[in-house]
Amino acid sequence: MHAGSFIHKREMILESELRSDSRELTRIFAHELFHFVWARLGNPRRNAYAELLKVEMAAHARGELGWSAERMKGRCREFTESRTWRAYAAESFCDTAAFLYSGNRHHDEFTLARKWRLRRERWFRESLGRRPLSI
């Protein structure tokens, strides 16, 4: 684990080793930053993102856009409102944001098929647009 976000304390911790790898630092920072966005996103947009994931799961889409989401995805047996499902949706959202906004489109952890990447990118563009995001 390279980082952690503490939403209620409004703190983020990054491993000092990341200073030597700016691409990885940027990717992980973007992921952690979007945990704050997720927390303030509101239920309608969180639910809409979860619906996108349900379509992927129903289609047996394999892969993810980061290790944290991949790990949680493997724990989801069904698309219920379980704690595991909500954790997966949050990690997937943050990993997708890191993929989209870190400037790094190539990484060993980016295993989700292009078709599903493009659908997520469209969701982010339509749902978040260019307006300021609350953190």
Backbone as CSV, one residue per row, in Angstrom:
resi,resn,N_x,N_y,N_z,CA_x,CA_y,CA_z,C_x,C_y,C_z
1,MET,0.849,-1.170,0.000,0.000,0.000,0.000,0.899,1.239,0.000
2,HIS,0.607,2.166,-0.893,1.427,3.361,-1.053,0.819,4.608,-0.427
3,ALA,-0.481,4.543,-0.107,-1.149,5.752,0.364,-2.434,5.393,1.094
4,GLY,-2.973,6.393,1.752,-4.251,6.233,2.428,-4.913,7.582,2.598
5,SER,-6.238,7.572,2.514,-7.010,8.802,2.716,-7.892,8.632,3.938
6,PHE,-7.959,9.682,4.712,-8.786,9.715,5.908,-9.787,10.841,5.718
7,ILE,-10.935,10.466,5.174,-11.925,11.440,4.729,-12.372,12.364,5.864
8,HIS,-12.738,11.799,6.998,-13.277,12.613,8.093,-12.228,13.553,8.690
9,LYS,-10.974,13.134,8.628,-9.901,14.002,9.126,-9.393,14.947,8.032
10,ARG,-9.863,14.717,6.785,-9.415,15.485,5.614,-7.905,15.416,5.462
11,GLU,-7.388,14.181,5.575,-5.948,13.936,5.458,-5.676,12.836,4.445
12,MET,-4.514,12.957,3.840,-4.026,11.948,2.915,-2.578,11.672,3.295
13,ILE,-2.207,10.410,3.275,-0.828,10.021,3.574,-0.273,9.343,2.330
14,LEU,0.896,9.781,1.887,1.571,9.184,0.740,2.937,8.663,1.184
15,GLU,3.273,7.470,0.722,4.561,6.876,1.036,5.682,7.729,0.442
16,SER,6.708,7.999,1.206,7.787,8.877,0.743,8.536,8.304,-0.458
17,GLU,8.544,6.994,-0.631,9.202,6.371,-1.784,8.640,6.860,-3.113
18,LEU,7.408,7.331,-3.104,6.779,7.785,-4.338,7.468,9.005,-4.933
19,ARG,8.225,9.727,-4.137,8.934,10.914,-4.653,9.897,10.553,-5.773
20,SER,10.365,9.315,-5.793,11.331,8.913,-6.810,10.663,8.432,-8.106
21,ASP,9.335,8.399,-8.144,8.614,7.941,-9.332,7.414,8.861,-9.563
22,SER,7.637,9.921,-10.318,6.600,10.945,-10.473,5.340,10.410,-11.146
23,ARG,5.475,9.479,-12.071,4.281,8.925,-12.731,3.419,8.141,-11.743
24,GLU,4.063,7.346,-10.913,3.318,6.569,-9.923,2.761,7.484,-8.833
25,LEU,3.522,8.485,-8.441,3.038,9.457,-7.458,1.777,10.144,-7.976
26,THR,1.791,10.568,-9.224,0.641,11.249,-9.809,-0.570,10.332,-9.859
27,ARG,-0.365,9.080,-10.260,-1.471,8.124,-10.348,-2.077,7.863,-8.971
28,ILE,-1.241,7.629,-7.999,-1.726,7.313,-6.656,-2.336,8.545,-5.997
29,PHE,-1.733,9.711,-6.211,-2.314,10.938,-5.671,-3.720,11.165,-6.241
30,ALA,-3.872,10.995,-7.559,-5.188,11.181,-8.185,-6.199,10.197,-7.584
31,HIS,-5.792,8.955,-7.419,-6.687,7.958,-6.814,-7.134,8.411,-5.428
32,GLU,-6.192,8.786,-4.593,-6.526,9.195,-3.221,-7.372,10.460,-3.204
33,LEU,-7.069,11.409,-4.057,-7.850,12.638,-4.141,-9.313,12.338,-4.466
34,PHE,-9.528,11.379,-5.354,-10.891,11.074,-5.759,-11.676,10.316,-4.695
35,HIS,-11.018,9.825,-3.646,-11.773,9.316,-2.505,-12.557,10.464,-1.861
36,PHE,-11.970,11.646,-1.838,-12.666,12.817,-1.289,-13.818,13.233,-2.200
37,VAL,-13.608,13.138,-3.509,-14.679,13.452,-4.462,-15.831,12.460,-4.285
38,TRP,-15.505,11.175,-4.183,-16.533,10.136,-4.015,-17.395,10.417,-2.783
39,ALA,-16.745,10.802,-1.709,-17.467,11.054,-0.460,-18.464,12.202,-0.600
40,ARG,-18.203,13.141,-1.488,-19.078,14.311,-1.649,-19.878,14.271,-2.951
41,LEU,-19.810,13.162,-3.648,-20.440,13.043,-4.962,-21.965,13.058,-4.894
42,GLY,-22.508,12.539,-3.829,-23.966,12.447,-3.694,-24.469,11.095,-4.174
43,ASN,-25.541,10.645,-3.542,-26.068,9.319,-3.858,-26.508,9.137,-5.310
44,PRO,-27.154,10.107,-5.940,-27.569,9.873,-7.337,-26.394,9.559,-8.267
45,ARG,-25.304,10.294,-8.148,-24.161,10.020,-9.029,-23.406,8.761,-8.594
46,ARG,-23.310,8.512,-7.303,-22.684,7.256,-6.857,-23.496,6.063,-7.359
47,ASN,-24.818,6.154,-7.256,-25.680,5.066,-7.732,-25.580,4.884,-9.245
48,ALA,-25.479,5.983,-9.971,-25.338,5.904,-11.426,-24.029,5.216,-11.801
49,TYR,-22.964,5.523,-11.067,-21.690,4.852,-11.343,-21.800,3.359,-11.011
50,ALA,-22.464,3.030,-9.916,-22.650,1.625,-9.542,-23.442,0.886,-10.618
51,GLU,-24.420,1.550,-11.221,-25.176,0.928,-12.314,-24.271,0.601,-13.489
52,LEU,-23.354,1.488,-13.793,-22.380,1.239,-14.857,-21.580,-0.026,-14.542
53,LEU,-21.164,-0.170,-13.300,-20.411,-1.352,-12.888,-21.258,-2.619,-12.970
54,LYS,-22.538,-2.505,-12.639,-23.421,-3.667,-12.711,-23.534,-4.176,-14.145
55,VAL,-23.585,-3.264,-15.104,-23.622,-3.653,-16.520,-22.340,-4.407,-16.871
56,GLU,-21.211,-3.895,-16.421,-19.932,-4.575,-16.675,-19.919,-5.975,-16.075
57,MET,-20.351,-6.073,-14.821,-20.346,-7.365,-14.137,-21.279,-8.352,-14.834
58,ALA,-22.458,-7.895,-15.248,-23.412,-8.762,-15.935,-22.835,-9.268,-17.259
59,ALA,-21.985,-8.463,-17.880,-21.346,-8.840,-19.144,-20.048,-9.631,-18.911
60,HIS,-19.746,-9.902,-17.648,-18.531,-10.649,-17.267,-17.250,-9.951,-17.709
61,ALA,-17.276,-8.625,-17.641,-16.070,-7.851,-17.976,-14.984,-8.186,-16.955
62,ARG,-13.827,-8.537,-17.451,-12.704,-8.840,-16.567,-11.741,-7.663,-16.532
63,GLY,-10.944,-7.630,-15.479,-9.939,-6.596,-15.352,-10.472,-5.379,-14.629
64,GLU,-9.579,-4.452,-14.399,-9.901,-3.204,-13.713,-8.860,-2.167,-14.089
65,LEU,-8.945,-1.010,-13.453,-8.001,0.074,-13.723,-7.119,0.354,-12.512
66,GLY,-6.943,-0.653,-11.690,-6.057,-0.536,-10.540,-6.194,-1.741,-9.639
67,TRP,-5.163,-1.968,-8.870,-5.114,-3.117,-7.985,-6.207,-3.063,-6.927
68,SER,-6.467,-1.895,-6.375,-7.443,-1.809,-5.281,-8.837,-2.217,-5.753
69,ALA,-9.245,-1.767,-6.945,-10.555,-2.152,-7.467,-10.556,-3.621,-7.878
70,GLU,-9.482,-4.076,-8.458,-9.382,-5.484,-8.879,-9.570,-6.416,-7.683
71,ARG,-8.931,-6.078,-6.577,-9.027,-6.887,-5.362,-10.464,-6.903,-4.851
72,MET,-11.109,-5.744,-4.804,-12.483,-5.668,-4.310,-13.464,-6.336,-5.275
73,LYS,-13.225,-6.207,-6.564,-14.096,-6.822,-7.562,-14.130,-8.334,-7.373
74,GLY,-12.982,-8.911,-7.074,-12.902,-10.353,-6.852,-13.696,-10.817,-5.643
75,ARG,-13.980,-9.925,-4.729,-14.745,-10.264,-3.524,-16.249,-10.121,-3.716
76,CYS,-16.672,-9.474,-4.798,-18.102,-9.253,-5.033,-18.712,-10.481,-5.692
77,ARG,-19.633,-11.086,-5.011,-20.321,-12.261,-5.546,-21.617,-11.867,-6.258
78,GLU,-22.177,-10.763,-5.861,-23.419,-10.282,-6.462,-23.447,-8.765,-6.354
79,PHE,-24.385,-8.149,-7.053,-24.453,-6.691,-7.120,-25.418,-6.141,-6.083
80,THR,-25.267,-6.517,-4.856,-26.169,-6.035,-3.815,-25.560,-4.823,-3.138
81,GLU,-26.337,-4.186,-2.334,-25.849,-3.017,-1.615,-25.074,-3.431,-0.360
82,SER,-24.199,-4.370,-0.513,-23.376,-4.822,0.599,-22.213,-3.858,0.809
83,ARG,-21.588,-3.974,1.924,-20.401,-3.170,2.212,-19.308,-3.451,1.179
84,THR,-19.159,-4.714,0.797,-18.148,-5.094,-0.200,-18.442,-4.434,-1.543
85,TRP,-19.716,-4.457,-1.957,-20.082,-3.836,-3.235,-19.809,-2.333,-3.199
86,ARG,-20.180,-1.671,-2.120,-19.942,-0.218,-2.015,-18.443,0.090,-2.019
87,ALA,-17.658,-0.746,-1.354,-16.205,-0.543,-1.346,-15.633,-0.734,-2.745
88,TYR,-16.136,-1.742,-3.458,-15.680,-1.951,-4.832,-16.024,-0.751,-5.704
89,ALA,-17.252,-0.259,-5.610,-17.657,0.886,-6.425,-16.770,2.091,-6.151
90,ALA,-16.463,2.345,-4.890,-15.603,3.479,-4.536,-14.196,3.291,-5.091
91,GLU,-13.625,2.111,-4.916,-12.265,1.867,-5.419,-12.219,1.938,-6.940
92,SER,-13.247,1.409,-7.585,-13.303,1.466,-9.040,-13.384,2.909,-9.526
93,PHE,-14.215,3.702,-8.868,-14.345,5.118,-9.208,-12.988,5.819,-9.097
94,CYS,-12.291,5.583,-7.997,-11.008,6.251,-7.757,-9.927,5.755,-8.713
95,ASP,-9.907,4.456,-8.992,-8.936,3.930,-9.954,-9.223,4.453,-11.354
96,THR,-10.504,4.551,-11.702,-10.859,5.081,-13.019,-10.457,6.544,-13.129
97,ALA,-10.698,7.311,-12.083,-10.289,8.718,-12.086,-8.777,8.843,-12.238
98,ALA,-8.034,7.996,-11.555,-6.570,8.030,-11.676,-6.150,7.710,-13.102
99,PHE,-6.805,6.744,-13.707,-6.532,6.409,-15.103,-6.800,7.606,-16.009
100,LEU,-7.903,8.283,-15.773,-8.310,9.386,-16.643,-7.528,10.670,-16.419
101,TYR,-7.181,10.979,-15.163,-6.654,12.298,-14.840,-5.179,12.344,-14.468
102,SER,-4.518,11.227,-14.355,-3.111,11.251,-13.950,-2.176,11.499,-15.130
103,GLY,-2.712,11.398,-16.343,-1.859,11.544,-17.517,-1.108,10.268,-17.865
104,ASN,-1.387,9.204,-17.146,-0.717,7.927,-17.363,-1.750,6.928,-17.859
105,ARG,-1.720,6.623,-19.146,-2.695,5.695,-19.720,-2.125,4.286,-19.890
106,HIS,-0.899,4.070,-19.441,-0.276,2.751,-19.565,0.307,2.341,-18.220
107,HIS,-0.191,1.230,-17.704,0.284,0.715,-16.424,-0.099,-0.760,-16.368
108,ASP,0.707,-1.553,-15.711,0.406,-2.984,-15.586,-0.933,-3.244,-14.912
109,GLU,-1.391,-2.320,-14.083,-2.649,-2.502,-13.370,-3.873,-2.150,-14.218
110,PHE,-3.681,-1.583,-15.392,-4.799,-1.213,-16.261,-5.147,-2.412,-17.145
111,THR,-6.025,-3.266,-16.652,-6.350,-4.512,-17.338,-7.779,-4.550,-17.889
112,LEU,-8.557,-3.531,-17.633,-9.933,-3.475,-18.129,-9.922,-3.256,-19.639
113,ALA,-10.762,-3.964,-20.353,-10.818,-3.857,-21.813,-11.177,-2.443,-22.255
114,ARG,-10.684,-2.073,-23.412,-10.876,-0.739,-23.975,-12.352,-0.347,-24.026
115,LYS,-13.212,-1.279,-24.421,-14.657,-1.020,-24.507,-15.193,-0.465,-23.190
116,TRP,-14.801,-1.083,-22.087,-15.299,-0.679,-20.773,-14.605,0.592,-20.301
117,ARG,-13.344,0.772,-20.659,-12.638,2.023,-20.329,-13.349,3.212,-20.970
118,LEU,-13.709,3.051,-22.231,-14.378,4.139,-22.949,-15.748,4.452,-22.348
119,ARG,-16.476,3.429,-21.919,-17.774,3.662,-21.277,-17.599,4.436,-19.977
120,ARG,-16.583,4.089,-19.214,-16.331,4.818,-17.963,-15.903,6.251,-18.250
121,GLU,-15.063,6.427,-19.230,-14.625,7.781,-19.578,-15.819,8.640,-19.977
122,ARG,-16.722,8.075,-20.747,-17.932,8.802,-21.137,-18.777,9.133,-19.904
123,TRP,-18.902,8.194,-18.974,-19.667,8.452,-17.753,-19.053,9.620,-16.979
124,PHE,-17.744,9.610,-16.815,-17.077,10.701,-16.092,-17.317,12.034,-16.801
125,ARG,-17.156,12.051,-18.100,-17.340,13.293,-18.853,-18.773,13.810,-18.714
126,GLU,-19.763,12.910,-18.840,-21.156,13.321,-18.761,-21.599,13.629,-17.330
127,SER,-21.073,12.911,-16.362,-21.519,13.074,-14.976,-20.771,14.157,-14.216
128,LEU,-19.506,14.316,-14.526,-18.699,15.301,-13.802,-18.398,16.524,-14.651
129,GLY,-18.350,16.330,-15.945,-18.108,17.435,-16.867,-16.855,18.217,-16.522
130,ARG,-16.921,19.484,-16.751,-15.771,20.367,-16.469,-16.033,21.278,-15.291
131,ARG,-17.096,21.017,-14.560,-17.405,21.867,-13.401,-16.485,21.509,-12.245
132,PRO,-16.303,22.424,-11.322,-15.449,22.137,-10.152,-16.005,20.965,-9.349
133,LEU,-15.116,20.179,-8.815,-15.505,19.033,-7.995,-15.293,19.374,-6.531
134,SER,-16.224,18.985,-5.721,-16.124,19.245,-4.297,-15.284,18.159,-3.623
135,ILE,-14.308,18.586,-2.844,-13.523,17.623,-2.061,-13.607,17.995,-0.612
